[in-house]
């Protein structure tokens, strides 16, 4: 059985690996010249089950309304008369209902926990002969708070997450400093935190590249620099894909793992999925031995930022800007990110210039990804992971590959029509 995987980011490459491990013949099609050069390139670096609270929640909705006029807001909607954005926004409002938020948290935690375990199993697979090194740290994730109202809300969210199996535990200021001593200079700003010891961090781009190398060694084919323009149907099935280069390539099955570009490939088939691009920002800061920077991965919930140590670099990433496929960075948003870095780590002392980046995350209204079969029995989706693509990648790929191979997945998947 020959499977074409459309997309060469962390979702597409993990999908290729797990499908190949089932004995299937796999080819990855990616428009960029290599793996993980778009959304997976410079993300926040967290394997974060503890970050399972979706953007769509009653609390976030109220904040988003206040943030509409702020260029540097953590969540920014650039309102315009665009059908895709208006449709997505209407669904987003529905997902802000309390019962919907709770349901979505449960689904996200279930998949994220499974995915974290799958990543650990994958890492163990290579541990003896050729370790899968991607600057990973198994030091947990610490959420920090500098506002008492935010902290009170976080305690409520942490209680809900524990009910779903994510051990996110409240910690006081002393414990925050003990877990991450680099926070000591801003001790007076902190009101508390919560800590998830099982969470991890690591470089998603490096992981994806190195897993792609192992995929190639295992027989996975790669068509980098190949833009897929469409899918041809025949008798209710997908018969072939077409490329910008004028090729028609047949396969037995097709997996759409093209992130924010997935809807455009599916719409001509009459499949309309609520996935919209949300632009996220990051800054990668080189560190010297004198830099006072965190080693434990941190989440600053109020500012929607995460901090991850990647070797001799500090990756700071987050926020969401809804502005279609516009990849022009906002200087105001970049400046806001760096202001927060300097406020929390005044003695950071970077070793060189900061590398700024932005990328488009494929977000569903409720932050639950779309993984599973479609109305075409040889077409499957693995997209819409939003801010948790790195967190959910291995679990999504493992579950979908089981489904394609005729094995019952370890986590439930929903058909997409």
VEXSE-763179 format. One record per residue (C-alpha): residue in one letter; x, y, z. Coordinates in steps of 0.1 Angstrom, whole numbers, padded with zeros to 4 digits, always signed. Example, Ala and Ser with C-alpha at 12.3 -4.5 7.8 and 13.67 -1.06 7.14 Angstrom:
// residues 2
a+0123-0045+0078/s+0137-0011+0071/
This chain:
// residues 417
x+0000+0000+0000/x+0015+0033-0011/x+0007+0064+0010/x+0014+0100+0000/x+0018+0123+0029/x+0013+0160+0020/x+0033+0182+0043/x+0069+0179+0057/x+0066+0196+0091/x+0066+0178+0124/x+0031+0164+0118/x+0039+0151+0083/x+0073+0136+0092/x+0060+0118+0123/x+0031+0105+0102/x+0056+0092+0077/x+0076+0075+0104/x+0047+0057+0120/x+0032+0047+0087/x+0065+0032+0076/x+0068+0014+0109/x+0036-0004+0099/x+0052-0016+0067/x+0035+0008+0044/x+0053+0025+0014/x+0054+0062+0021/x+0064+0093+0001/x+0064+0128+0017/x+0056+0158-0005/x+0068+0192+0007/x+0070+0225-0011/x+0100+0237+0009/x+0135+0225+0002/x+0137+0205+0035/x+0118+0193+0065/x+0103+0216+0092/x+0110+0250+0075/x+0076+0266+0082/x+0055+0263+0113/x+0078+0237+0129/x+0109+0259+0124/x+0111+0281+0155/x+0082+0273+0178/x+0082+0275+0215/x+0098+0241+0220/x+0075+0227+0247/x+0060+0192+0250/x+0032+0207+0271/x+0003+0187+0282/x-0001+0214+0309/x-0009+0240+0281/x-0042+0222+0272/x-0065+0251+0280/x-0077+0262+0245/x-0078+0298+0233/x-0116+0295+0231/x-0128+0299+0267/x-0151+0324+0285/x-0121+0341+0300/x-0102+0345+0268/x-0132+0359+0250/x-0136+0388+0275/x-0099+0396+0272/x-0100+0394+0234/x-0127+0421+0233/x-0105+0444+0254/x-0074+0436+0233/x-0090+0446+0199/x-0074+0480+0198/x-0039+0469+0211/x-0013+0461+0184/x+0008+0442+0210/x-0021+0422+0224/x-0015+0385+0232/x-0045+0376+0210/x-0052+0399+0181/x-0080+0396+0155/x-0075+0419+0125/x-0111+0421+0116/x-0121+0421+0079/x-0148+0408+0057/x-0132+0375+0048/x-0156+0344+0047/x-0131+0320+0061/x-0123+0342+0091/x-0159+0351+0098/x-0170+0315+0096/x-0141+0304+0119/x-0148+0333+0143/x-0185+0322+0146/x-0174+0287+0156/x-0148+0301+0179/x-0176+0320+0198/x-0195+0287+0202/x-0164+0270+0216/x-0161+0297+0243/x-0192+0282+0260/x-0180+0267+0294/x-0192+0232+0286/x-0175+0232+0252/x-0143+0245+0267/x-0143+0217+0293/x-0150+0190+0266/x-0122+0204+0245/x-0097+0204+0274/x-0105+0167+0280/x-0098+0158+0244/x-0066+0178+0242/x-0052+0164+0274/x-0060+0128+0263/x-0042+0132+0230/x-0013+0153+0245/x-0006+0127+0272/x-0006+0099+0247/x+0016+0118+0224/x+0041+0126+0252/x+0044+0089+0259/x+0048+0081+0223/x+0076+0106+0220/x+0094+0090+0250/x+0090+0055+0234/x+0103+0068+0201/x+0133+0084+0219/x+0140+0051+0237/x+0139+0032+0204/x+0171+0051+0193/x+0187+0054+0227/x+0213+0027+0224/x+0227+0030+0188/x+0219+0064+0175/x+0203+0087+0201/x+0176+0111+0187/x+0192+0142+0201/x+0171+0174+0197/x+0184+0194+0227/x+0156+0179+0248/x+0152+0186+0286/x+0130+0165+0309/x+0127+0192+0336/x+0090+0198+0335/x+0071+0230+0327/x+0065+0258+0352/x+0036+0282+0347/x+0044+0316+0364/x+0020+0344+0374/x+0025+0380+0383/x-0012+0389+0386/x-0034+0376+0414/x-0065+0373+0392/x-0046+0354+0366/x-0033+0331+0393/x-0068+0325+0407/x-0080+0315+0372/x-0050+0293+0367/x-0058+0274+0399/x-0092+0267+0386/x-0078+0255+0353/x-0052+0234+0370/x-0079+0216+0390/x-0097+0208+0358/x-0066+0195+0341/x-0058+0172+0371/x-0093+0158+0367/x-0084+0148+0332/x-0051+0133+0342/x-0026+0161+0338/x-0007+0165+0371/x-0004+0204+0371/x+0003+0212+0407/x+0001+0246+0424/x+0034+0259+0438/x+0042+0290+0459/x+0068+0317+0451/x+0096+0299+0470/x+0089+0268+0450/x+0090+0287+0418/x+0125+0300+0426/x+0136+0266+0437/x+0124+0251+0404/x+0139+0279+0383/x+0166+0300+0401/x+0169+0324+0372/x+0136+0339+0384/x+0152+0350+0417/x+0158+0386+0405/x+0120+0391+0399/x+0108+0373+0430/x+0089+0404+0441/x+0068+0403+0408/x+0057+0367+0413/x+0025+0357+0430/x+0028+0319+0425/x+0029+0292+0398/x+0020+0257+0390/x+0043+0229+0379/x+0039+0198+0356/x+0069+0176+0363/x+0062+0152+0334/x+0063+0178+0306/x+0094+0183+0285/x+0110+0207+0260/x+0132+0204+0229/x+0139+0218+0195/x+0110+0207+0171/x+0129+0217+0140/x+0159+0197+0150/x+0137+0167+0160/x+0119+0168+0127/x+0151+0169+0106/x+0167+0141+0125/x+0135+0119+0123/x+0133+0127+0086/x+0168+0113+0082/x+0157+0081+0100/x+0126+0080+0078/x+0148+0081+0047/x+0171+0054+0060/x+0140+0033+0066/x+0128+0037+0030/x+0105+0067+0031/x+0107+0087-0001/x+0109+0125-0001/x+0098+0150-0027/x+0111+0183-0013/x+0105+0214-0034/x+0073+0199-0047/x+0041+0220-0044/x+0009+0199-0045/x-0019+0218-0063/x-0048+0194-0061/x-0062+0159-0057/x-0081+0140-0084/x-0111+0118-0076/x-0122+0086-0093/x-0151+0065-0081/x-0154+0081-0047/x-0117+0077-0040/x-0086+0099-0044/x-0068+0086-0075/x-0038+0109-0077/x-0023+0142-0067/x-0011+0169-0091/x+0018+0192-0087/x+0028+0227-0097/x+0054+0211-0119/x+0026+0194-0140/x+0030+0159-0126/x+0002+0135-0118/x+0012+0110-0091/x-0009+0081-0081/x-0010+0064-0047/x-0033+0041-0027/x-0039+0065+0001/x-0033+0102+0009/x-0027+0120+0042/x-0032+0158+0044/x-0007+0171+0069/x-0003+0205+0053/x-0011+0227+0083/x-0028+0260+0074/x-0027+0251+0037/x-0049+0220+0043/x-0083+0237+0037/x-0072+0249+0002/x-0064+0213-0008/x-0097+0199+0006/x-0122+0226-0006/x-0123+0214-0042/x-0134+0180-0029/x-0163+0196-0011/x-0146+0191+0023/x-0145+0223+0043/x-0126+0222+0076/x-0125+0250+0101/x-0087+0255+0102/x-0074+0290+0100/x-0038+0304+0102/x-0028+0321+0135/x+0005+0339+0133/x+0028+0332+0162/x+0060+0350+0170/x+0093+0338+0185/x+0127+0352+0194/x+0158+0330+0197/x+0184+0345+0220/x+0220+0332+0220/x+0234+0327+0255/x+0269+0329+0270/x+0281+0312+0302/x+0274+0344+0320/x+0238+0346+0309/x+0212+0343+0337/x+0186+0324+0318/x+0161+0296+0327/x+0168+0260+0322/x+0133+0248+0331/x+0108+0255+0304/x+0084+0283+0315/x+0049+0295+0305/x+0038+0330+0312/x+0001+0326+0308/x-0009+0363+0311/x+0012+0372+0282/x+0007+0340+0263/x+0045+0333+0261/x+0067+0303+0266/x+0104+0301+0273/x+0125+0270+0265/x+0162+0264+0269/x+0176+0249+0237/x+0213+0242+0243/x+0230+0276+0243/x+0199+0294+0231/x+0167+0307+0248/x+0136+0304+0227/x+0108+0327+0236/x+0075+0322+0216/x+0038+0328+0217/x+0009+0352+0210/x-0016+0347+0182/x-0024+0372+0154/x-0053+0364+0130/x-0044+0381+0098/x-0048+0355+0071/x-0017+0343+0054/x+0002+0375+0059/x+0036+0366+0072/x+0049+0402+0076/x+0060+0406+0112/x+0046+0433+0134/x+0075+0453+0150/x+0052+0462+0179/x+0045+0426+0187/x+0082+0417+0184/x+0090+0446+0208/x+0064+0434+0232/x+0079+0400+0233/x+0113+0413+0241/x+0100+0437+0267/x+0086+0407+0286/x+0119+0389+0283/x+0138+0418+0298/x+0112+0422+0325/x+0115+0386+0337/x+0152+0382+0331/x+0170+0415+0336/x+0204+0399+0338/x+0200+0377+0306/x+0230+0392+0289/x+0226+0378+0254/x+0257+0365+0236/x+0247+0380+0202/x+0219+0394+0181/x+0183+0380+0186/x+0168+0360+0157/x+0131+0369+0153/x+0107+0347+0135/x+0070+0343+0128/x+0050+0314+0115/x+0014+0303+0108/x-0002+0278+0132/x-0032+0259+0118/x-0058+0265+0145/x-0093+0250+0149/x-0119+0270+0168/x-0117+0248+0198/x-0080+0239+0195/x-0088+0202+0190/x-0070+0190+0159/x-0087+0172+0130/x-0073+0137+0127/x-0090+0108+0110/x-0109+0096+0079/x-0129+0117+0054/x-0158+0108+0031/x-0132+0094+0007/x-0121+0061+0021/x-0084+0066+0011/x-0081+0102+0023/x-0072+0111+0059/x-0064+0143+0078/x-0038+0151+0103/x-0040+0189+0108/x-0053+0218+0129/x-0030+0213+0159/x-0025+0250+0165/x-0001+0259+0193/x+0003+0222+0203/x+0016+0206+0171/x+0050+0197+0186/x+0032+0184+0217/x+0007+0163+0198/x+0028+0152+0168/x+0038+0117+0178/x+0005+0107+0193/x-0015+0121+0163/x+0008+0101+0139/x+0007+0069+0159/x-0031+0070+0162/x-0037+0078+0125/x-0012+0052+0113/x-0030+0026+0135/x-0063+0036+0118/x-0049+0034+0083/x-0033-0001+0091/x-0067-0014+0104/x-0058-0012+0141/x-0080+0004+0167/x-0062+0037+0177/x-0053+0042+0214/x-0072+0075+0214/x-0105+0083+0197/x-0105+0099+0162/x-0135+0117+0146/x-0145+0113+0110/x-0143+0145+0089/x-0171+0151+0064/
